[in-house]
């Protein structure tokens, strides 16, 4: 299993990927985490019950990190939904951000609480396919809570929190 450490000015946290359950999604992120442009990775979005989009059917609590998708092209991979992988959006799950089914970009999010609305059949995404969980937070839980406390009135941060990504814990 591949492990990564994300270092910010607020502290570090670690994640471990689960390639047996979500091989395509893990392979995608292993490649993306290693690319030179990932030096620009950050926590750029923190979604809370208070700042969830007005049109969001279900408010969620997540920290989104990686590269901001705005103005970038999307990549295509197999959508490994929660019913396919057996992984769910429980607290500390790491999941791929997406638009349409299988349309991803180098960004993932961490569930700060159990989020069944993000699983297949949940109603957070209009197509009901949910998101693809591919790993779990394994260390730095208190640091992630500190990062989550940096949420603003809107979900996209006015000042993203830069991250350094290191393979291995």
Buried (B, 14 or more C-beta within 10 A) or exposed (E): EBBBBBBBEBBBBBBBBBBEBBBBBBBBBBEBBEEEEBEEBBBBBBBBEEBBEEEBEBBBBBBBBBBBBEEEEEBEBBBBBBEBBEBBBBBBBBBBBBEEBBBBBBBBBBBBEBBBBBBBEBEBBEEEBBBBBBBBBBBBBEBBBBBBEBBBEEBBBEEBBBBEBBEEB
